């Protein structure tokens, strides 16, 4: 159907109903969690018992709010630390992978590209168990053979970072590769013909063009790492990230402080998204310095 032609009433109604149902399904649970973070009750579910800020600010024998829950605050710090490392590694390695797959030809390139996509289709639990078993086997072999204790291969934050990196780097690679594929290489050739070195071309032309996609990949990597649960649960040690701690709290008996931390995370994610929208410039509108001059 030509988009400019009038659509039947039933089609318009069906489209509106589908869009409305989709947004209700998407946002109503988030709204419920946000509202009941202020519920004056000891449980995070209806009925409404009155408005309170206790689950954010209380610090007494009966209630401990988010701002005074040292265990939760520590878990937020652990998750942020893990996410920061995963982001740096994923964007750095993902950029190198993008150049390797888009700029070079070598035997087995398509096979390597296909194998690099496998972590996206492997369930997180299976990925975590596989990494744990492989790392533990290497650590045990090193201990039994040479007497070396490789602590970073035991359950803990280094293994969590490695496990999350294994699949998040794939997403970063795809994001940056898509941008690099659209890049006009004649800009690089012109700069090289004018006497610029390859490092200078990379620094002043190619990387500025890739900056929006690298920032987007970094934001996705950080958020995906921060909210990851399946892989993290299999690899975590004594320092629990936020998702694992919230899971254990839910099993023991949830309180509205979990709604409070959920509201905090929703606001932080929304703020990050707005910041990226405000700072981002469409890649098509960006031009390297040599073109601007």
Secondary structure, 3 states (H helix, E strand, C coil): CCCCCCCCHHHHHHHHHHHHHHHHHHHHHHHHHHHHHHECCCCCCCCCCCECCHHHHCECCCCECHHHCHHHHHHHHHHHHHHHHHHHHHHHHHHHHHHHHHHCCCCCHHHHHHHHCHHHCCCHHHHHHHHHHHHHHHHHHHHHHHCCCCHHHCCCHHHHHHHHHHHHHHHHHHHHHHHHHCCCCHHHHHHHHCCCCHHHHHHHHHHHHHHHHHHHHHHHHHHHHHHCCHHHHHHCCCCCCHHHHHHHHHHHHCCHHHHHHHHHHHHHHHHHHHHHHHHCCCHHHCCCHHHHC
